[in-house]
Amino acid sequence: MPVEPTSALYERRLDAARVSKGTSKSAVYRMLLAAASEVLKPGAHLLEFGAGTGQLITMLREEGFRGPITGADILPKPESPGLDVNWIEADLNEPLPAAGATFDAIISTEVIEHLENPRAVFREFRRLLKAGGFILVTTPNQESVRSLLSLFVRGHYVDFLDSSYPAHITALVRTDFVRMCAENGFEPPRFRYSNTGSIPAAPHLSWQQLSAGLLKGRRFSDNLAMISRKVD
C-alpha cells in the first residue's frame, strides 16, 4: 500500500532526502559519467531515478547528451536554469506513476542506499525499462579496506554509522547486485570503481595520494558503479 504524503513515514523519508541535499561527490560523478557512455545511446530516453537537485542532468547536457530525460525524486523539481526535463515527484520507495517499458536507460546515483527495499527497486527498474534497456547504479563500496575495517572495529560499514543515519539505511555488496540482476532478468552486472578512496581514520587523505595513484579498484575506492542490461 503506498505511503501517503501526509504520513509520518513519508515525512521521515523526505527529511532523509533533505539531509543528503540531492548531490554526490565529484569522484562519483566522474565515475558515473565515464560509465554513462556505455549505456546512453543517442536519443535514448533516460530516467534519472533520484535526480535530487538536477546536478547530473546538467552534467549530461554539458557532455552533449540530447535525448529526453525524466527526473524522479521525492524532492520537488529544482529551479535550475535550463533544466528542460520531465519531473516525477514521488517517494522512490514506491512504484513510480509511469507506464512500463518507457525508458531506454535508468541511472541512479547514490540513491539505493537510502531506500528500504532494493529488490523492490530492481523489480521497478525491470518494469520501467524497455527490452535491452540499461541500468547504471552507484552506491558506497562496502568492500573497500576502510569500510571493512569499520565493520570489524565499529560493527557497521563506514558509510552506515550513526553519522549517516537515517539517510543511509541499506548497505549492498557486489553479490547482492549479482543476485538482484539474476532475479529480475538482467545480465550479470559489471562493476566500475571511483578510484578515490579515503584512508581509515584519516578521511582527508586518500590511498591515491599516498601511492601516486597506484592503489585503486575495489579495495581502495569509496564508491562503485554497477552496469547491467535487461535481457528481454
C-alpha positions in Angstrom: 0.0 0.0 0.0 1.5 3.4 -1.0 2.7 5.7 1.8 0.5 8.8 2.0 2.4 12.1 1.5 0.9 13.3 4.8 2.1 10.3 6.8 4.9 10.4 9.4 6.9 7.8 7.4 6.7 9.9 4.3 8.0 12.9 6.3 10.8 10.9 7.7 11.8 9.8 4.2 11.6 13.4 3.0 13.8 14.6 5.8 16.4 12.0 5.0 16.4 13.2 1.4 16.9 16.7 2.5 19.9 15.6 4.6 21.7 14.3 1.6 20.9 17.5 -0.3 20.4 15.5 -3.5 24.1 15.7 -4.6 27.1 13.4 -4.7 30.9 13.7 -4.5 32.8 14.8 -7.6 34.6 11.4 -7.8 31.2 9.7 -8.0 30.1 11.9 -10.9 33.4 11.3 -12.7 33.0 7.6 -12.4 29.3 7.8 -13.5 29.9 10.0 -16.5 32.6 7.6 -17.7 30.2 4.7 -17.3 27.3 6.5 -18.8 29.0 6.5 -22.2 28.4 2.7 -22.2 24.6 2.9 -21.5 23.4 6.1 -23.1 22.9 5.8 -26.9 22.0 8.9 -29.0 18.3 9.7 -28.5 17.8 7.3 -25.6 15.0 8.2 -23.1 16.7 8.4 -19.7 15.2 8.2 -16.3 17.3 9.6 -13.5 16.0 7.7 -10.5 16.8 10.0 -7.6 17.5 13.2 -9.5 17.9 15.4 -6.5 19.0 18.9 -7.5 19.4 18.1 -11.1 23.2 18.3 -11.0 23.8 15.1 -13.0 21.2 16.1 -15.6 23.1 19.4 -16.1 26.4 17.5 -16.5 24.9 15.1 -19.0 23.6 18.0 -21.1 27.1 19.7 -20.9 28.6 16.4 -22.1 26.4 16.5 -25.2 23.6 14.1 -24.3 20.4 15.4 -26.1 18.0 12.5 -25.5 14.8 13.0 -23.5 15.3 12.9 -19.7 12.8 12.3 -16.9 13.9 13.0 -13.4 12.3 11.3 -10.4 12.7 12.3 -6.8 10.8 12.7 -3.5 12.0 16.3 -3.7 10.3 18.8 -6.0 11.8 19.8 -9.3 14.7 22.2 -8.7 14.5 25.7 -10.2 17.8 25.2 -12.1 18.0 27.4 -15.2 17.7 25.3 -18.4 16.6 22.1 -16.6 14.3 21.2 -19.5 13.2 17.7 -18.3 10.1 15.9 -17.2 9.8 15.5 -13.5 8.1 12.9 -11.3 7.8 14.0 -7.7 7.3 10.7 -5.8 8.6 8.6 -3.0 11.2 6.3 -4.6 10.3 3.5 -2.1 7.0 3.2 -4.0 6.3 2.3 -7.7 6.5 5.4 -9.9 3.4 6.8 -11.7 4.9 5.9 -15.1 4.0 3.4 -17.7 6.0 0.2 -18.1 8.6 -0.2 -20.8 9.0 3.6 -21.1 12.8 4.1 -20.7 15.9 3.0 -22.6 18.2 3.6 -19.6 17.9 4.3 -15.9 20.7 6.0 -13.9 20.5 6.1 -10.1 23.4 7.9 -8.3 23.9 7.2 -4.6 20.2 6.5 -4.1 19.7 2.8 -3.4 21.4 3.0 0.0 18.7 5.5 1.0 15.8 3.1 0.2 14.2 0.4 2.2 13.8 -2.4 -0.3 16.4 -2.7 -3.0 14.8 -5.8 -4.5 11.5 -3.9 -5.0 13.6 -1.1 -6.6 15.1 -3.7 -9.1 11.6 -5.0 -9.9 10.6 -1.4 -10.6 13.7 -1.0 -12.9 12.6 -4.0 -14.8 9.1 -2.8 -15.2 10.1 0.7 -16.4 12.8 -0.4 -18.9 12.3 -1.4 -22.4 13.8 -4.7 -23.6 17.5 -4.3 -23.9 17.5 -1.2 -21.6 20.4 -0.4 -19.3 20.6 0.3 -15.6 23.5 2.2 -14.0 23.6 2.3 -10.2 26.2 3.8 -7.9 26.5 3.3 -4.2 29.1 3.3 -1.4 31.6 0.5 -1.8 31.3 -1.8 1.2 34.3 -3.9 0.1 37.0 -1.2 0.5 39.7 -1.6 3.1 38.2 1.4 5.0 34.6 0.0 5.0 35.6 -3.5 6.0 37.8 -2.2 8.8 34.9 -0.1 10.1 32.7 -3.2 10.0 35.3 -5.1 12.1 36.0 -2.4 14.6 32.8 -0.5 14.9 30.2 -3.0 13.9 28.9 -1.4 10.6 30.2 -0.2 7.3 31.8 3.2 7.4 29.0 5.0 5.4 26.3 3.5 7.6 27.4 4.6 11.0 25.2 6.8 13.2 26.6 9.9 11.5 25.0 8.8 8.2 21.7 7.6 9.6 18.8 8.0 8.7 19.9 9.0 5.2 21.9 5.7 4.6 20.0 2.7 5.6 20.7 -0.1 3.1 24.2 -1.4 2.6 24.8 -3.6 -0.5 27.8 -5.6 -1.7 28.5 -6.9 -5.2 26.9 -10.3 -4.5 23.6 -8.5 -3.7 23.7 -6.8 -7.1 24.5 -10.1 -8.9 21.6 -11.8 -7.3 19.1 -9.0 -7.8 20.1 -8.8 -11.5 19.6 -12.6 -11.9 16.2 -12.4 -10.1 14.9 -9.8 -12.4 16.1 -10.8 -15.9 19.2 -8.6 -16.1 22.5 -9.6 -17.5 25.3 -10.4 -14.9 26.4 -6.9 -13.8 29.7 -5.2 -14.5 31.4 -3.0 -11.9 33.5 0.1 -12.0 35.2 1.9 -9.1 35.7 5.6 -8.3 39.4 5.0 -7.7 39.2 7.6 -5.0 39.3 6.1 -1.5 39.8 7.6 2.0 42.4 6.3 4.4 40.9 4.7 7.6 40.8 7.2 10.5 42.1 9.9 8.1 39.4 10.7 5.6 41.1 13.9 4.5 43.8 11.6 2.9 43.4 9.2 0.1 45.1 5.9 -0.9 45.8 7.5 -4.3 47.7 10.4 -2.7 49.9 8.1 -0.7 50.5 5.7 -3.6 50.9 8.2 -6.5 47.7 6.7 -7.9 48.8 3.1 -7.9 46.3 1.9 -5.3 42.8 1.7 -6.8 39.9 -0.6 -7.6 37.7 -2.5 -5.2 39.8 -2.3 -2.1 40.8 1.4 -2.4 37.6 3.1 -3.7 34.9 4.7 -1.7 32.2 4.1 -4.3 31.2 1.7 -7.1 29.1 1.7 -10.2 27.1 -1.3 -11.4 26.0 -1.6 -15.0 23.6 -4.2 -16.4 21.1 -4.7 -19.2 17.6 -6.0 -19.3 17.6 -9.3 -21.2 14.1 -9.2 -22.7 
